[in-house]
């Protein structure tokens, strides 16, 4: 599944100054802000030029689009002005595009030197605390309890602007000078920006070049040339006069409350994201206590994927892991994930599923060397930062794991160890989320939205409904007369699986990081390590079995070497020798809801206003929970969507 767009690695900004001491781009031969100071230009050109703060007053939300994030000074100035205005909009969004983002340490030094205003320094510190790794794609940063959002899009603006979904009230056009970086001022790019303009949208720029004014007019703006700031004679303001409603999500913000069907990772992620935006939510699910989908699920792992061509699955996985980090790392214990890292071993190609008792044959060693070289070359081509992922040989892998391992692979510093039920409980333990324990039988439209009929009677009408009930989704859609329009959903199937729990003392205390490959072995939680997992097609029930646990243990043994691998193999052998009589180890069994292509269905149901899906997460529920929750919440609330449109198209319900 290749990306629709050819991959281009990010090239970071490099620190430099000009003769005046101003931050300077040697790539483009231009400075990052006016020699007369950044704050005066921000206030005069971008705020005043867009009628701010007046234009956001009385609004529920206000969205600004910026070309050229640079040092982030425009964002900081915008945020500062919003904070200072008691009549401000309830929420403020900025969507900003940057082809050459700064490394965090370099950005910190630049902001220390050039963002010295007392009232912006705390804002700069907050920005730095959330500054993402330099990975291409969309990064959502939340401030002021989620009332200020920054959607950073790292990549070439010409490719990225058409792929984003948002509606803009104002545009800050702030690329380097057209003579230095003409790509930021082309008619095609300005047309693409105009496609996001909401009625009455405005634009402002310090640049008054005739070609820029003409391109803005051709894009549908009424252009005015005004007195410029500092040493510039002129600047430009513009007002959108074209038709259309921008590229904002079509669904209006709910006026009542939203019903979320399902209380697993999908439902919790959606409910949490909606409640953070001030939406009243009711979560309905028939199970509770130990009978919840993840009751007894001691530990699980969230690890991103990489591919040589940065394909759709890799991009979605990366977005999901980054969103989980942003949403979950401030949760209380025991819900907060452990950022222990993941060692993803190169897939075993024919050495069997037993333990690695030595260095293997010369053929094995040659294969390891070749695999490591291939990983190094792949990551060099992708240009991902080494703190996010790096290639490791078997020796370094063993040092990271704290145990002997069978081979090298990739190490992801942001791999997360999660206690699923604790996470779910924490996500739903917040103001604005209510719980109802019932089984939803069907949905029907009614006055004020959707009415859910349950085994305990009809629930009050909800302005929106999100189906996050995994393998139960097709039956509920069918009972509601909605499945025929969704042939992919009709092909969903439930796949059983289980994991085994092993005393960490048997494994020298267990690995220090997540170890994955054909299976996985997790660091100890409450004195036990989880090994997984099985995939059982056509099972009547999801249950813990000796045969299934033998598979889990054998997979885990194939990842390790030495005494820990031998211990796992011995346990597996004891289960295999007499599976009918062997008592299974502690563990957990559950279901995966799998759709064709193993990608979920997330987004609005066609021709059913107010009805959304967040389902079919398969075995990557942790990867999808936070991202899909924010995607659905953004669509429900009409705010910038934190995912590119080509990726949204891959997961839209159909």
N, C-alpha and C positions, 0 to 999 in steps of 0.2 A: 504494500500500500504506500506508494510514493507520494510525496508532497506535490501539490499543484504548482508550486513555485520552486525554482532552482535555489539551492541553498547557498547563502552567502555568509561566511563567518563574520562576526563582529570585529571591527578594528577599534580598539579603545582610543579615547583622547589621550594625548601625551602632554604633560605639563610643560609650559614655556611662558615666557613673558617678553613683551616688546621693550624698547628702550625707555618707555615711560613707566615700566613696571606693571603694565596691564596684562591680565591673562590673555594668552595669544595662541592661535592655532597655526602651527607651521604648515600643516597640511593645506590650509586654505589661505594663509597669509592675511589673517584678519583677527581682530580682537573680539573677546567674548562680551564686552559691554562698553558703553559709551565712556570716552575719556573724561567726561564731565560727571561721572558717577552713575552707578546702576539704578539707585533708588529714584533719583529725579526722573530718569528716562522711563522707568516703570510707571511712576505716578502720572507723568504727563502724557506719554505716548500710549501706553497700553490700557491703563485704567481710565483716565479722562477720555482718551480716544474711543473707548467703547461705552462711554456713559456710565461708568462705575464710580461709586457704588450705587448710584440711583437705580440702575436697571435691574438689580437683583432684589430690591426691596419689595416686600409683600409676596415674594415667590416661595414656593415650596422647595424648589431646587433650581440651580443655575449652573450651566455647563460652559466651560471655556476650552477651546482647542488651541494648542500651541504647536508651531513648527520650530523645532530647535530648542530642546530642553537646556542644553549647555550646562551651566553651573547651577541651574535651578532657581536663579534669582527672580525670574518672573513669577514662578510658582510661590516663592516665599513672599514676594511683595503682594501678590493677590491674596494669599492666605492672611497676611498681616492686615490688609485692608478689610477683609471679611470679618476678622476677629474684632476689629475696632468699631464696627458698625452695629449698633444695637438693633437696627431695623433690617439686618441682613436676612438673606434667604435661609430657610432651615438647613439646607444642605448645599454644598459647593463641590462641583466636580471639575477636574482638569484632565484632559486627554492630551498628552504631549509625545511628540515623535523625536527620536534621537538616533542618528546613525552611528555616532561615535561616543558612547557613554563613557563616563569617567570610572576608573577603578575607585573603590571606596576610599582607600587611603589618600589617593591623589585628590579626590573631591573634598575630603576633609581638610587637607592643607589649603586648597583654593578657597574654601568657604571661610576658614579661619582668617585668611588674609583679606578677603574681598567682601565678606558678608558680616561686617563688624558692627552693624547697628544693634543697639541693645535689645530692641523689640523683635529683631529677627534671629538673633543668635539661638534662643531656645527652639525656634522653628527649624533652623538649620540642623541643630542637634537631633531633633525628632526625625528629620529626613534622613540623616546619616544612620540612625539606628535601624531604619528599615531599608536602607539602600540594598537593592538586590544584586546577586551575582550577575556578571555580564553574560547573560544567556539571551539569544535572540527570542523575540516574541513579546508577549504582554505581561506586565508586572503591575499588579494592583496594590497600592499602598493606602492604608486607612489611618486617618488622624481624627482628633476631636471626637472620640467614641463613634467613629464611622461617619460623622457628619461632613467631613472633608475627605475626599478621595482623590488620589492621583493615579491615573492609568498611564503608566509609562510604556511606550512601545519602542523597543530597541530594534532598529533595522532601517533600511532605506525608506524614506517617506513615500517615494513614488510607488513602491510596492506595498507599503503597509497601510497608507491612508484608505485606499479602496477596500481593504480587508477588515476594517473596523466598523463596528455598529454603534453609532451614537448620534445624537442630535445636538448641535452646538448653538448656544446663544451668542457667543462672541469668539472671535479669532484673534490670537496674538501671532502675527507673522514676523518671526524673528530669526530667520536664518542668517548666515553670513552674507555679506554684500553680493548682489547678483553677479558682479564682475568676478568675484572670488569663488562663489559656489552657485552657479546658475541653475543647478538641478533643483534648488529649493524654491525657485520662482517661476517655473515653467507654466505655460497655460494649462498643460495637462494636469499638473499637481493642483493648481488653483481651482480647476474644474472639479477635481476629485474632492477637494475640501468643501466646495460649494454644495456638493451632493449631501453633505451633512448639516447644512444650514437650516435652522428652524426659522419660521416666519419672524421677520423683524430682526434677524441676526445682524450683528455688526462685526467689522474687522478694523484693525489698526496696525500700522507699521511705521517704523522710522524711515523706511525706504520710499522715496518718491520717484523712482526711475520711471520714465515714460512707458517702457515695456511692461512693467509691473502694473501700472495703472490700466493700460489697455487690456492686459490679461484678466484683471479683476472685473472690468466692465464686461468682457466677453463671457465671464463666468456667471454673470447675473447680478453684480453689485453696482450700486450707484456710488461713484467715487468722488471724494472731495480732497483737494490738496490744501493743507493748512500749514501754519507756521511750525517749524520744527523745534526740536529740543537741543539745547547746548549749541554746538557749532553748526548744526544742520539748518539750512534755510527752510526746508519743507519736510513735512511728513504726510501720511495719507490716512484718512479714515474712509470707511465704506459701509454701506447698508445694503443688505440682501433684498433684492426686489423680485427674485424669481419665485416660481411656484414650488409646490411640494411641502413636505413636512420634515425634511431632513431624513436621516437614517436612524431615527430613534425607534426603539421597539414599539410595535403597534399597540400592545396591550396597555390600557390605562392603569394607573396606580389604583389598587383596590380601595373602595370607600368603606368597606366593612371589615371582614376578617377572612383569612385564608384557611382552608381545611387541608391538612396534610395527611394522606392515608399511608400509614406505615411508620413504625417506630424503630427501624434499624439505622444503619449508617446513612442510607439515602435520606430517609425522612428527617433524621436529626440534623443532617447538614442543611437541608432546605429550611426547616423550622428555625434553626439558629440564624441563618442568613436573613430571613424575613424579619425576625424579631429585632435583629440589630438595626434594621431600617425603620423600626417603629411600627411594623405591621403586626396586628393581633393575629395569633396563630392558634389553631386547635389541632393537635395530633391525635388521630384515632387509630387504634390498633387493638386486636383482640387479645394479644398476649401481654403479660407483664410478669415481673419478678424473675424467677429462674427460668421461666418458659419463653422469655424474649429471645429473638433470633441469635443473639450473641451471649446469652447467659451461659457461664462456664467457659467462655472463650478467653483463656488467660492472657494470651499475647499474640500479636500479629505484626507484620512488617509492612512499611511503605518504602518502596524503592523505585526511583525513576528508571526509565529505559533510555538507551541510546541506540541509534542506528547509523549506518554509514552515510545514508542520504537524508538523515533527519526527517524520517517519514511521519505520516499522520499520527501513528500510534506513539512514536517517540515524543512528538511535540505535545500531544495531549497529556502524556504521562508527566512530562516536565512541568507543564502548567499545573497539573493536579498536585504534584509534590510541593511546588512553590506556594500554592494557595493554602495547602494544609499547614505548612510552616508558619505562614502569616496568621492563620486563624487559631492554631492550637497551642502554640508555645507559651501563651500567657494563661492557659487554663490551670486550675489548681490541681494538686496531686490528689488521687493517682491518675487523673485523666491526662495530665500533661505528658506528651510523648517524650521518650528518651532519645536524644539526638546522638545516637551511638555510632552511626555510619553503617554502611552495607558493603560487604565484600562479595561482589557478584563474580563467581568463578567462571572462567571460560568453559563453555559446554564441553562435557566429556565426549570425545568422539571414538568410542569403541573400547575404552579401558574397563568396561564393565561397571557394576554398581557396588563392588566391594570396596573395602578401605584401601588407602594408599599406604602400604607397609614400608616402602622405601622410596628411592628416587625413580623407580620404574625402569623400563628398558631405555636403550639409547634412542629408540624410535619415539618413545613417550617424551624424553627430554628434548629431542629435536622439535617435536610437535609443540611443546610448551614454549620453546624459544620462538618458534614461528608465530604462535598465537600472541605472545607478548609483543612482538614486533608489529603484528597487524593491529593490535590495540593501540600502540603508540602512534602508528601512522594515522589511524582513524581519528583519534582525538586531536592530533595536530591539524588534520584537515578541517575538523569541526571548529577548532579554536575555542573549545569550552575551557573555562578557568580551572586550574588544577585543584583549587580548593573545593570545587564542586564535584569533579570526577578526574581520576588519574589512573593510568595503567600501572599495575603492580605485578611483579614476578612472584613465584611461589614463596621465596624467602621473605619478601616484604609482606606478602599476604599473611604468612604465619605470624609475623610480628604484630600485625594489626589485630588479628583474631585472638592472639594469645594462646593459640593451639596449633599443632601441625595441620596443614591443609594439603590437599592433593595437587593443587596447581594454582597458578596465578589467575588474574582477571582484571576487573575494574573495581576501584574503590570509590564509593559515593559518600562524601563527608556528611551529607544531609539525610542519610538513611534514618528512618524513625522506627523505634520500637514502641508499639501502641498496645494498651489494654482496651480492647474494643468496647466492652460494656461500660467501663468507667468513662470512656470518651463520650459515648452516646448519652449517658446520664448527665454529664457536665454540659454538653451542648444544649440539652433541653431544659436545664435548670437555670432559666433566666426569665426575667419579667416579660410578660406578653405571650408566653407559651402555656397553653392549657392542655390537659390530657383527657381523653375519653377512651374507655376500654369497651370496644364493640367491634363487630365484624361488619364491614360495609358490603352490602349485597348488590346495590346498584346506585347509579347517579342519574338524576334527571334535572333538566333546567326548570327553574321556577322563578317566582317574583323575587328579585334581589340577588339572583345568581344561581348557584347549583345547590340542590338538595340531595343529601346522602341518606339513603334508606339503609338502616342497619338491622341487625338481629334484635336490637332493643328499641326500634322505632326510628322515625325520621329525625335527623339532626337539623338545627336551624340553618337557613339558607346561608351560603358562603359566597362572597363575591369572587373568590377564586378557589380552585381545588388543584392540588398537586398529588398525583398518584406516584407514590414511592414505595409500593408494596411488592417489589421484586417479582417472584414468579406468580404472584396472585394478580398481576396487572392484566394479562389477557382475559382472564375470566371476568373480571370486573368490567372491563371495556365491552366484552361481548354481552354481558347482562344489561349494559347501558345502551346497547345498539350502536356502539362506536368502533368496534373492532374491524369492520369491513374496510374502513378507510385506511387501516394501518396493517398492511400485509406483512411487514417485517415483524411487528409486534406479535402477530398471530403465530409466528414461527419460534417464539421464545420457548426454551425448555429449561427444566430444573436439573441441575447436575449436583449429585451428592458428593461429599468429601469429608475427610476427617484428619485430625492431627493427633500426635502422641505427645505426652508429657513425660520427661525423663528427669530423675533427680540430678541436679547439677553436679553433685559430688561424684557421680559416676563418670563425669566428663571433665575432670580436673577443674570444676567450677563453671564450665561452659565457656563459650566464646565471648570475647569482649565486644564484638560487633555482630551484626546480622551476617550470616554466611549463607549465600544462595547459589544455586546452580540448577541441577536436575530437581532438587528439592530444596529444603532450607533448614537451618538450625538457628534458633534465636538465643540471645543472651538470657540469663536466668531471671525469672520473675518469681518472687516468693520461693526461691530455692529449687525451681524446676525450669528446664529448658524445653521449649516446644519444637518438635520436628514435624515437617509436613512435606507434602500432603498428598491425598489421593483424589482421583477424579473418576467417579463411578456413573456411567451412563445407564439409564433405565432402572435405577434403584427405586424400590417401593418406599423405603424409609432411609433416612440419614441416621446412621448409628455407628457407635464405636465397635470395631471388630478386631480380633487378633490378626486376621489376614490383612486388613487395612493398615494396622499399625506396623506390621512387618514391612510393608511397602514404605511407610514413612521413615522407619529406622534405617532401612537399606539405602534409601535416597540420602539421608543425612550422613551415613557412614561413607558414602562415595565422595563426600566433600572433604573429609578429614583424613588424617594419617595418624600413625602411632597408636598409643593406648586409647584415646577417645574413640577413634574409628573402630578399634577392636572391640571396645565395650558395646558400641552400638550394633556391630555385626553379631556379637554374641547374643544380645537381646533379640535381635531379629531372628536369629537361628532358633532360639528357644520357642519363639512364637510360631515359626514355620514348621518346626518338628512335630508339633501336635496342636495345630490351629484349633481343632475341635474342642480341646480340653483346656487350652491355655487361657488364663485370665488376662483380659486386656489391661494394658497400662491405663492410668488416668489419661484423659484426652477430651476432645470435643468433636462433635460432628454437626454438620449443617448443610445448607443448600446454597448453590450459586444459581442466579437467574441469568441465563446466557442467551444472547441474541446472535443472529448470523453476523459474522465478522468480529464477534467478541467486543464490539463497542456498544455503549449504552444508548438509550433513547432519552434525550434531555431537551426539553423545550415545549412549545405550545402544541396542542393537538389541532390538526387542521380543521377548520370550520367548526370549532367548538370554543368560542371566546371564553377566556377565563379558566380553561382546563389545560393543565400542564402535566408532563411526565418527567420523572427522574428515576429511571428503573433500568434493569439489565446490566448491573455493574460487574457481573461475573465474579472473578476472583480478585478484582481490584477495587473493592469497595472503599478502602482507605484512600486510594488515589483519586477517586471520584467525589467523595463526600463533600469536601469543602468547595471544590471548583464547581461542581454541578449545582450545589446550593447557591453559590453566588451568581451563577449564570441564570438560574431560574428567578432568583430574587431581583436581579437586574432587569430581566424581561418583564416581570410583574410590575416593577416600580418605574419602568421607563427611564433607566439610567444607563450610562455607558456599560456595554457588556464586556467583561474581562476575558474575552476569547475572540480570536480572529474568525471572520465569517466563513472561511473555507472549512475551518474545524467545526464550527457550529453546524454547517451543512452535513458533515459526516455523522453527527449524532442527533440530528433533528428527528422527531417521531415520524415514522412513515411505514 
